[in-house]
Amino acid sequence: MADQNVDIVRGAYESFSRGDVPAVLAILADDVEWTVPPPLPQAMEAHGREDVGRFFERLGGIWEGLGLELEDFVASGDRVCVIGQGSGKVDGREVGYGFVHSWQLADGKAVRFDEYSQPGQGLV
């Protein structure tokens, strides 16, 4: 089960890296809970797949050239945690931060996403 969940989450990041947001949204449950906290410029709580779609629209308007470097996937039961770094430009300034993304899955769909960040390199 944990390996299947890692494959699902890894596929979402591969889709995001190609700019295929609809494929990312396809792995989400209809009632997904999505939380990205301040001080990240894209901070937002989203409730449901449509609301997460609006999150991605905002993300594209805030970041220029956002890239994610994924360092590790750690899975246990229904949870997959992804450790990585994000970087790009915000307001014309190069910024970056460390993160852990916590995904919870049920029946092959993501039901919860929480981002934990370690701002640095001028993000805040």
Salt bridges, closest charged atoms under 4 A:
ASP20 OD2 - ARG18 NH2 3.97
ASP30 OD1 - ARG49 NH2 2.96
GLU33 OE1 - HIS47 ND1 2.47
ASP51 OD1 - ARG54 NE 3.28
ASP114 OD2 - ARG112 NE 2.82
GLU115 OE2 - HIS101 NE2 3.19
